[in-house]
């Protein structure tokens, strides 16, 4: 089952005060904050990368695999998704804990 665009829009609306974007990835979506991939949206479920700081803040929270073979991530329940203050804090903590993305290598010039 793939994610409905309406669910992606809802997640982005919940996090509208942050620099967020969702990018299609393999039929699902990657969730980016400040150009860092902080989670995935798969099967109409939000998954956030677990960091030590994020796990400490979130406390007892379910983990799940966004897709078969993936590393377990924090599985955000519908109730937690509706709690904007909690969700924004988790996103802020996770974003701060993750390393900056590596710069992209320039493409070589095309031969004519």
C-alpha positions as CSV (number, residue, x, y, z in Angstrom):
1,X,0.0,0.0,0.0
2,X,1.4,3.4,-0.9
3,X,0.9,6.7,1.0
4,X,-1.9,9.0,0.0
5,X,-0.8,12.5,-1.0
6,X,-3.4,13.9,1.4
7,X,-1.6,12.2,4.4
8,X,1.7,13.7,3.3
9,X,0.0,17.1,3.1
10,X,-1.4,16.6,6.6
11,X,2.1,15.8,8.0
12,X,3.5,18.9,6.3
13,X,0.7,21.0,7.6
14,X,1.4,19.8,11.1
15,X,5.0,20.9,10.7
16,X,4.3,24.1,8.7
17,X,6.4,26.2,11.1
18,X,9.5,24.2,10.2
19,X,11.5,24.1,7.0
20,X,10.0,20.8,5.8
21,X,9.5,19.1,2.5
22,X,8.5,15.6,1.4
23,X,10.1,14.1,-1.6
24,X,8.8,11.0,-3.5
25,X,11.0,8.0,-2.9
26,X,10.3,4.5,-4.4
27,X,6.5,5.1,-4.2
28,X,6.6,6.5,-0.7
29,X,8.1,9.8,0.7
30,X,11.3,11.0,2.4
31,X,10.8,13.8,5.0
32,X,13.4,16.5,5.0
33,X,14.1,19.3,7.5
34,X,16.8,21.8,6.7
35,X,17.8,19.5,3.8
36,X,18.5,16.6,6.3
37,X,16.4,13.5,5.8
38,X,14.8,13.0,9.2
39,X,12.2,10.3,8.4
40,X,10.0,8.6,6.0
41,X,6.3,8.5,5.3
42,X,5.3,5.0,4.3
43,X,1.8,3.4,4.2
44,X,0.2,6.5,5.7
45,X,2.5,6.3,8.7
46,X,5.2,8.8,9.8
47,X,8.5,7.3,10.8
48,X,11.3,9.4,12.4
49,X,14.9,8.4,12.5
50,X,15.9,7.4,16.0
51,X,18.7,9.5,17.6
52,X,19.8,9.2,21.2
53,X,18.4,12.6,21.9
54,X,15.1,12.0,20.1
55,X,14.6,8.6,21.8
56,X,15.2,10.2,25.2
57,X,12.6,12.9,24.4
58,X,10.0,10.5,23.0
59,X,10.2,8.1,25.8
60,X,8.2,4.8,25.3
61,X,7.3,4.9,21.7
62,X,6.7,2.1,19.2
63,X,9.3,1.4,16.6
64,X,8.7,-0.1,13.2
65,X,10.2,-0.8,9.8
66,X,9.0,1.7,7.2
67,X,9.5,-1.0,4.6
68,X,10.8,-4.6,4.7
69,X,14.5,-4.8,5.6
70,X,14.7,-1.2,6.8
71,X,16.2,-0.2,10.1
72,X,13.5,0.3,12.8
73,X,12.5,3.9,13.2
74,X,10.2,5.8,15.6
75,X,6.7,5.1,14.6
76,X,4.6,8.2,15.2
77,X,1.0,7.4,16.3
78,X,-2.0,9.4,15.0
79,X,-2.3,10.9,18.5
80,X,1.3,12.1,18.6
81,X,1.0,13.3,15.0
82,X,-1.9,15.5,16.1
83,X,0.1,16.9,19.0
84,X,1.9,19.7,17.1
85,X,4.1,20.9,20.0
86,X,5.4,17.4,20.7
87,X,6.0,16.7,17.0
88,X,7.8,20.0,16.4
89,X,10.0,19.3,19.4
90,X,10.9,15.8,18.2
91,X,11.7,17.1,14.7
92,X,13.8,19.9,16.2
93,X,15.8,17.5,18.4
94,X,16.2,14.9,15.6
95,X,17.3,17.6,13.0
96,X,19.9,19.0,15.4
97,X,21.3,15.5,16.2
98,X,21.7,14.4,12.6
99,X,24.8,15.4,10.6
100,X,24.6,17.9,7.8
101,X,24.1,16.3,4.4
102,X,27.3,15.7,2.3
103,X,27.8,18.2,-0.5
104,X,26.9,16.8,-3.9
105,X,29.7,16.2,-6.3
106,X,29.6,18.5,-9.4
107,X,28.6,16.7,-12.5
108,X,31.4,16.4,-15.1
109,X,30.9,18.4,-18.2
110,X,29.1,16.7,-21.0
111,X,31.1,15.7,-24.1
112,X,29.7,16.9,-27.4
